[in-house]
Amino acid sequence: MANSGSNRTDRLHVTETPDVSHFKNVDVVHETSDINVSAVLKFVLFLTLMTIAVYVLMWALFRVLNRKAESTEPPPGPMAMTEAERRPPEPRLQLAPGFAEELAKSSSPEPGRLTNPAWEIEVLRKDWEDGLQNGVRDQNGKVVGVPIDEAMKKVIEGNGLPVRPNAGKPNDYVIAVPSAASSGRVNEKRLE
């Protein structure tokens, strides 16, 4: 029975680390499985230099290829459109090519303000306000529209807005539709 008791105590200490503090080896200061720091630093330095070299070579290659493509590109044909002909028709959107040219002719801006989107909006708002207050003008400068204040006075003084003579009658809103039983031969009138 004494033998079985000692086995139990031996089993309890199986997972404990033995005391090795009395072993001394002066030649070994670190584990041999540790990382080689100088090799890692050399690899990182080599990888960085190779990345820079590849970047520079690709940049030079693209410059050479672009020069070659520009030199071998034939001149545009006689039917090719110019830059001004390729622009979209008026009215152009803000910052579209050629948008600010028309504004520059009409309002004489300061240099450098043509590329500022806020300047373009200010000029357009001034033009719109002028059209609302003084009437819309055609290309010759002749007023072709009525200012808003005058238009409102005319509506109030008159009988209101003009109306079609037969407006509101049911026949204005009726359409001819073939009936289901007619096979498309006879039209039937329905309200829209």
C-alpha positions, 0 to 999 in steps of 0.5 A, a space after each residue: 500500500 505504501 508503494 501506491 501512495 508514492 506513485 500518487 505523489 510522483 504523478 502530481 509533480 510530473 508537470 512541474 519544471 525541474 530546477 536547472 539553475 545550477 547549470 552554467 554555460 558561459 559560451 551560450 548567451 542566447 538560444 540558437 533558434 533566435 532570429 538573425 537580426 543582421 540577416 533580416 535587416 539586410 533583406 529589408 534593405 535589399 528589398 527597399 533598394 530593389 523596389 526603388 530600382 524597379 520604380 525608377 526603371 518603370 518610370 524611365 520605360 514609360 517615358 521612353 514609350 510615350 516619346 516613341 508613341 508621340 514621335 510615331 503618331 501621324 498628324 491629324 487628318 484634314 477632316 479632324 475636328 479642332 478643339 473648339 469644334 469638339 466642345 459641347 454646344 452652348 450652354 456648357 456646364 460649369 468648368 466644361 472646356 470653353 465655359 469661361 471663355 464666353 463669360 470672360 468676354 462679357 464680364 472682363 474678369 480678373 486674371 486667374 479667376 476663370 478657373 474658380 467655380 465660385 466666380 462663374 456662379 457669381 457671374 451667372 447669378 448677376 446675368 440671371 438677376 439682370 434678366 429678371 429685373 430688366 428683362 431678357 435681352 437677345 444677341 443684339 441687346 434688344 429686350 425680348 422678355 418682360 421683367 417679372 414685376 411688369 409681368 405680374 402687374 399685367 396678370 393682375 390688371 388683366 383677366 388673368 393668364 390667357 386660356 384656350 377657348 375650348 379648355 375644360 370641355 370633356 372632348 379635349 380629354 377623350 381619346 379613340 381606342 379600339 374596343 376589345 370586341 371590334 378586333 381593332 376595326 371600330 374605335 371607342 372613345 374613352 376618357 384619358 
